[in-house]
Structures are given as C-alpha cells and as structure tokens.
C-alpha cells in the first residue's frame, strides 16, 4: 500500500497549488486503477482537513459502495431522476473524517442514459462545489463525447488514467483526440500498472 500512497502524493504534488477544486477522472481501460486513485486521493485530501466528496457518475457499477463498505441506497441517478430526492439524502459519509461519497444510484443503466445532461446534475455540482473543498468526479470507462463533455464542463480539469502495459498507444491517442474534440480541459494523465 505504500506504493499507492506514494503515487497519490506525487499526483497531488504534480497538481501543484493550482485551484483544481473539481477534478474529473477518466480511463479507457483501467477502471480498477481509476477507482483506486480517486478513492486514495479523496482520503488524502480528507486527512489534510479538506472537505472532500467523490461523485460517481459511472452508472455501470457501484464500485465506491464496495470500496467504502457502504450499503446500497439512493444516489446520483435517483437525485437527477426524481425531484423529490434531496441532495442530503444521497450524500454518504464514510469512515474517513471529511470524506463523503455520492454513489451512482439504483436506477438501471437504461434509465440513466440521458441523466447527465439534466439541469439537476449542474445544480448538484454547483452545490457540492460550494460545500466541499475538493470534488472528485469518477467518470465511466470510455463514455461518449457528449456525456464526457457534460460531466467535465464544470470541472477545473480532467485527468486520464492509462496503463501503458495494458492499453495500446493507438487507443490512448484516440482517447486524447476524443477528449480534445469534446473540449475537455486535460490537465494530465496518470500512468499506472495497477490491474
């Protein structure tokens, strides 16, 4: 685990003193590495007394529920889809002080296809960015460019997670082109060997 901690500290150091309050993370193939980085970066910020929230926009999995040993409950999809669901109902505190998670929610994948473009998603991002020092957005693996653009337009920057041993250079370049075409502010990439 010391290798992961060291990598997370290096990532934070690379971000420097820039005001990157809202960071989005995306990958073409390394979903486990991405989750590991987002979770550990969140814990690092929280332990540094930064109120931090992880926002999971990956409706294909409930990975952060497992990561932080949380029970299944309402999350992002429920909030966006149902006006009666309040933001306070979907923010889940974890065992690490100053760290919270908004899980992807309980709606089926088919029912979440157009949720990210909804105005409630933008409102949610505005509210959590006012209430938290750091907002870390976990993006599903290889989303379409419209979804990616909608998620990242409010982010201060997007970080790509790549595993050069697993991902061909051609796929990495293709991902870069798609991100640039979607006008995503790419602030860097993390090369990892985590499987």
N, C-alpha and C positions, 0 to 999 in steps of 0.2 A: 504494500500500500504506500510505502514511502516514495516509490516512483511516481505514483499518481499525484501525491501531494506536491512533489517537486514540480511536476508538469503543470499543475494548476497554478502554482506560484509564478512559474515562468510565463504562463498565459497572462496572468494579471499584470506582471511586470511589463510585458510587451504592450499591453493596453495603455500603459503609462498613466499620466494624470489627466488624460482627456476625459471629458464629461460624457462617458458612454453609459448612460443610465439604463437605457433599454437596449439589450443585446439579443439578437436572434441567432440561432444556430441551425445549420442545415447540413445535410450529407447526401451523398448519392448511394452509399452502401454501408457505412459504418454506424448503424443505428445504436448498437450497444456502446460503442465508443462515445457517441454523441451524448447519450443519456448519462454515461459516467462523468463526462466532462461537465455537463450542465449541473448535475447533482453536486459534484465536488466543488465547482466554482461557487454555487449557491451557498454551500456550507461554509466555504472560506469567507465569503462576504459577510455572512450572518455572524460568524465568530469574530469578525472585525467590527462588530456592532453596527453593521449596515442592515437596515430592514430590507429583506430580500424576498422576492416572490418568483417562483417558477411557474410559468404559464405554458401548459401543454396543449399545443394545437394539433397534435398527432392523434386523430380520431381512430386510427387503426389499432391502437394498443393503449393499455392503461399502465404503462411501464413505471410511472412515478408512484403509483399506488403501491406497487411491489417494492420499489426502491426504498420508500419511506414507511413501509408496513402500515398503510392506511386502508381502511375498509372502503368498499365501493360505494359511491354516492354521487349526488349531482355534481356537475362540473361545467366546463365551458359550453359544451353543446346544449345543455339544459338551460343555461342562463340566456344564451343568444336566442334559442327557440321559443322560450316561454317568458313573457313579460312579467309574470307573477313571481319568478325566481329572483331573489335579491342577491346582490354581489356577496354580501356577508355569508350567505348560505353555501357558497361554493368555495370560499377560501378556507383551506385546511391547514391548521398549524401542525408542524411536525415536531419530533423530539428535540431538534436543534433550536435553541432560542433564536429569535429574529428571522426564522425561515418559515415561509408558508408556500403552499402549492395549490394551484388551480388545476385539477385533473381535466382530462379531455371530456369527461362526462359519460352519460349512459345511453345516449341515442345511438341507433345503429349507424353504420358507415353510410348507408344510402341516404339517411335523413340529414347528414351533416354536409353534404356536397356544396351547398351554397351559403352556409352559415358565416364564413369568414368575411364576406362582403357586406354583412349586415351592419347597420349603424350601431347596434348594441356592442359589437366587437370593438369598434372605435371608442365608444364611450367607456367600455371596460378598461381599455389601455390607458385612456386619459386618467381615469380614477386611480388605477393602481400606480401609475407613474407619479401621482400626487402623494399617495400614501406610503410608498416604498422608495428606498434609496437606490435599489437595483431591481430591474425586471429582466428575467432571463426567459426568452421565448424558445421553446423546443418546437421545431418545425418537422413535419412528417418527412420521410425519406422521399426525395425526388418529386416534390409537388409540381403541379402545372404552373406555368409562369404567372397566370392571373392570381391564383391563390398565393403564390410566393410574394408577388408584388403587394397584395392587400395586407399580408402579415407584416412585411418588412417596411412598409411606407412610414410607419410610426416609430420604427427602431432607429437608434442612433447609428447602428452598424450591424452588419451580418458577418458571422464567422463560419467558414466552411470547415467541415471535419472530413479529412481524407485519410485513407490508408493506402499508401503507395504500393505496398506489397499485395494488396487485395484489389485495388481499383486501377484500371488501365489509364494511362496518361490521356488517351483519347476521350475517355469518359469524364475525366477531370476538366479537360478543356471544354468539352460540351457543356458541362455544368457551369463553368465560368461564363461561357457565351450566353447561356440562358439567364443567368443572374444579371449580367450586364444588359441584356435585352429588356429585362423586367425593371431596369433602372434601380437595382438593389445596390446599396452602399456597402460594398465588401471592404471590411477593414482588415481582413487577414484570413489565414487558414491555419488549421492545426493538423499536422501530420502525425498520425498515430499508428501504433502496431497492435492496439487492443482489438481482440477479435470479438 
